[in-house]
Amino acid sequence: MKFMLVLVVCTAIYNDCDPGMKHKEIFTSWKECVLTAHQESINLIKAQPAGYVDENGIYVKFYCDKII
């Protein structure tokens, strides 16, 4: 099976999320997709100023879509 990773950046303060970003890589296992999702989520949070993350309650959610 193949999986596409989609990362979605959200704000807990405003209860809103962006439309999502498709990861450039296609994964051949669920595990590989999920591990990459966690690392990319960390990278996205680290790339933002601390004040922005704290003030807006920024978090990242993700899903791995099975490609048929």
C-alpha positions as CSV (number, residue, x, y, z in Angstrom):
1,M,0.0,0.0,0.0
2,K,1.0,3.6,-0.5
3,F,0.1,6.6,1.7
4,M,0.0,10.4,1.3
5,L,0.7,12.5,4.3
6,V,-1.3,15.7,4.9
7,L,-0.3,18.1,7.6
8,V,-2.9,20.6,9.0
9,V,-1.8,23.6,11.1
10,C,-4.5,24.7,13.5
11,T,-5.1,27.3,16.2
12,A,-6.8,26.2,19.4
13,I,-7.6,29.9,20.4
14,Y,-9.6,30.6,17.2
15,N,-10.7,27.0,16.6
16,D,-9.6,27.1,13.0
17,C,-7.3,25.1,10.7
18,D,-5.5,25.7,7.4
19,P,-6.6,23.6,4.4
20,G,-3.7,21.2,4.8
21,M,-0.4,20.7,3.1
22,K,0.4,17.5,1.1
23,H,3.9,16.1,1.9
24,K,6.0,15.7,-1.2
25,E,6.9,12.1,-0.5
26,I,4.6,9.1,-1.0
27,F,5.1,6.5,1.7
28,T,5.1,2.7,1.3
29,S,4.0,2.0,4.9
30,W,1.7,3.4,7.5
31,K,4.5,3.5,10.0
32,E,6.8,5.5,7.8
33,C,4.0,8.0,7.1
34,V,3.2,8.4,10.8
35,L,6.8,8.8,11.9
36,T,7.4,11.4,9.3
37,A,4.2,13.2,10.3
38,H,5.4,13.5,13.9
39,Q,8.8,14.8,12.8
40,E,7.4,17.3,10.3
41,S,4.9,18.5,13.0
42,I,7.8,19.2,15.4
43,N,9.6,21.1,12.6
44,L,6.6,23.2,11.8
45,I,6.2,24.2,15.4
46,K,9.9,24.9,15.9
47,A,9.9,27.1,12.8
48,Q,7.3,29.5,14.3
49,P,8.2,32.2,16.8
50,A,7.4,31.1,20.4
51,G,5.1,34.0,21.0
52,Y,3.0,33.2,18.0
53,V,2.7,29.5,19.0
54,D,1.8,30.4,22.6
55,E,-0.6,33.3,21.8
56,N,-2.5,31.3,19.1
57,G,-2.4,27.8,20.6
58,I,-0.8,26.5,17.4
59,Y,-0.8,22.7,16.9
60,V,-0.4,20.3,14.0
61,K,-2.7,17.5,13.1
62,F,-2.1,15.0,10.3
63,Y,-3.6,12.1,8.4
64,C,-2.1,9.4,6.2
65,D,-4.4,8.8,3.2
66,K,-4.3,5.5,1.6
67,I,-3.7,5.9,-2.1
68,I,-5.7,3.4,-4.2
